[in-house]
Amino acid sequence: MKQLDQLPEIANRSLGGLHASPEMRYAIQMKAARQQKRKTQAMVFTKIAAPVLCAAVLLALFFFPSAPLNTVAPPSITSLPLGQLQAGDTNGATLLGEVSVSNSRAAGDSGIWSSVTSGTFPLIGVKGRYYRMLSSPSAVSASSALQSLGIVEEYTTEPSLSDTGIISSNCVSAGDEVYTFNGYNNTFVCAKVNGEYRLFQRVSFNGHATLGKETLIDTLSISGHIQSMSISGIGTVSDSSAAENLFRILTDNATYESSGSIRSSSILTITLSDGISAQMLISEDRLAACGVWSCPEFISAFSAAVN
Amino acid sequence: MSESVLEASPLGFSELYEQYATDVLRVCYFYIGDRQKAEDVCQDVFVKLLTTKPDLKAGSEKAWLLKVALNRCRDLWRGAWFKRVILGSPVFELIPAPDQFGKIDEEEQIMAAVNQLPPDFKEIVLLHYYQGYGINEIAEMLSLPEGTVSSRLSRSRKRLESLLKGDDAQ
């Protein structure tokens, strides 16, 4: 049958509008990454945590049959000397290592955003704008702290209850200054924590994200400083022009969805020319840092760029 | 393309996706007749590729992808049997590229005829005539004796001739 022999040409013409898209490719990679993560977590628990837990319980019961079960001290912030890092360091200042504030969440879960096992993440609220402490870099040079935004008026362990019109923090002492950082207005601030100048990135908190008519680019004022861009599990765009172009696609097309956050399957890391990084969480075609934004155009452009 | 690329490298996945994903998607659509479900199956196939990292010989990647896709299509087809009996099968629609609109009417007949074949016949026609696989390759992919594949191919041709002549007579 002649027509059967021509089936490939006929079928490809008849189904020419049906093709596998970059968006589908990205969805596949996200789905696979989620499955691998679940598999790894289940494996870790089955092979390591469960037997250890059982052994610990048995030992405790054997040696301390009457010991109460609620005497485990809560985790605390500790300093772990890890060597020297370079980031935003124009005066040759030494960076002393990494402050670890969590002992039960893997570093990869929040990327470079500092987290804690319980309570609110380390943050500063500056008159309605909220900033989350970055775990990397572990300290920045004092010379990068430019303009003072004011002093912390309230130190509190319950920042969600603070007045939004003041400067408050759960990790910076009352009376300490909060500064802009290297000209990245409304995107980064820095302040002293445990004696070191630490960097904080603009995020959503407690239903607060953008203020007034702010758009995404107002909360991520990094254009012109981008060196590279990567999405975990997908790849890296290491050409700065290409990365800048992708950022422009993001800021031109992102649509604001909410002031909340998302359960992420991946992390977008934007490395800047002065060595620091900004971060957004990604789930499907939504991105979150200060607010949740929808931008399928960016996702497909990024997938095409790493191809 | 080597086995090590399939096992470890995301670049291997990108190449496989670029080369074969559209074919896999179109075969799935041909089988199921539902675009959304065809896209779901295509996604599942490539997720399985990424998560199981099968040990494949170079050059056999597409056959593996199509085999997994057809298995999944078959499961979906059987699972939707009840719905089809009650509601009827969905109409198979062509999805031409924009510059082909209005030019493909005469080809609709063969496409519709293939779509009317029973699933067992349809998948062999798709693999042989659409994707170019030989009898022995199809037998290996579908875990069937070669004789069965030949027989189904022959009966498919007869069925198609009958369907197309019936349309011509009208």
Chai-1 contact restraints between the chains, C-beta under 6 A:
chainA,res_idxA,chainB,res_idxB,connection_type,confidence,min_distance_angstrom,max_distance_angstrom,comment,restraint_id
A,Q3,B,I110,contact,1.0,0.0,6.0,A-B,restraint_1
A,L4,B,Y129,contact,1.0,0.0,6.0,A-B,restraint_2
A,L7,B,Y129,contact,1.0,0.0,6.0,A-B,restraint_3
A,L7,B,Y130,contact,1.0,0.0,6.0,A-B,restraint_4
A,P8,B,Y130,contact,1.0,0.0,6.0,A-B,restraint_5
A,I10,B,E107,contact,1.0,0.0,6.0,A-B,restraint_6
A,I10,B,I110,contact,1.0,0.0,6.0,A-B,restraint_7
A,A11,B,Y130,contact,1.0,0.0,6.0,A-B,restraint_8
A,R13,B,Q100,contact,1.0,0.0,6.0,A-B,restraint_9
A,R13,B,I104,contact,1.0,0.0,6.0,A-B,restraint_10
A,S14,B,L94,contact,1.0,0.0,6.0,A-B,restraint_11
A,S14,B,P96,contact,1.0,0.0,6.0,A-B,restraint_12
A,S14,B,I104,contact,1.0,0.0,6.0,A-B,restraint_13
A,S14,B,E107,contact,1.0,0.0,6.0,A-B,restraint_14
A,S14,B,M111,contact,1.0,0.0,6.0,A-B,restraint_15
A,L15,B,R26,contact,1.0,0.0,6.0,A-B,restraint_16
A,L15,B,I95,contact,1.0,0.0,6.0,A-B,restraint_17
A,G16,B,P96,contact,1.0,0.0,6.0,A-B,restraint_18
A,G16,B,A97,contact,1.0,0.0,6.0,A-B,restraint_19
A,G16,B,Q100,contact,1.0,0.0,6.0,A-B,restraint_20
A,G17,B,I95,contact,1.0,0.0,6.0,A-B,restraint_21
A,G17,B,P96,contact,1.0,0.0,6.0,A-B,restraint_22
A,G17,B,A97,contact,1.0,0.0,6.0,A-B,restraint_23
A,L18,B,R26,contact,1.0,0.0,6.0,A-B,restraint_24
A,L18,B,Y29,contact,1.0,0.0,6.0,A-B,restraint_25
A,L18,B,I95,contact,1.0,0.0,6.0,A-B,restraint_26
A,H19,B,T22,contact,1.0,0.0,6.0,A-B,restraint_27
A,A20,B,A21,contact,1.0,0.0,6.0,A-B,restraint_28
A,A20,B,T22,contact,1.0,0.0,6.0,A-B,restraint_29
A,A20,B,L25,contact,1.0,0.0,6.0,A-B,restraint_30
A,R25,B,Y17,contact,1.0,0.0,6.0,A-B,restraint_31
A,I28,B,Q43,contact,1.0,0.0,6.0,A-B,restraint_32
A,I28,B,F46,contact,1.0,0.0,6.0,A-B,restraint_33
A,I28,B,V47,contact,1.0,0.0,6.0,A-B,restraint_34
A,K31,B,V47,contact,1.0,0.0,6.0,A-B,restraint_35
A,A32,B,V47,contact,1.0,0.0,6.0,A-B,restraint_36
A,A32,B,L50,contact,1.0,0.0,6.0,A-B,restraint_37
A,A32,B,T51,contact,1.0,0.0,6.0,A-B,restraint_38
A,Q35,B,T51,contact,1.0,0.0,6.0,A-B,restraint_39
A,N307,B,S14,contact,1.0,0.0,6.0,A-B,restraint_40
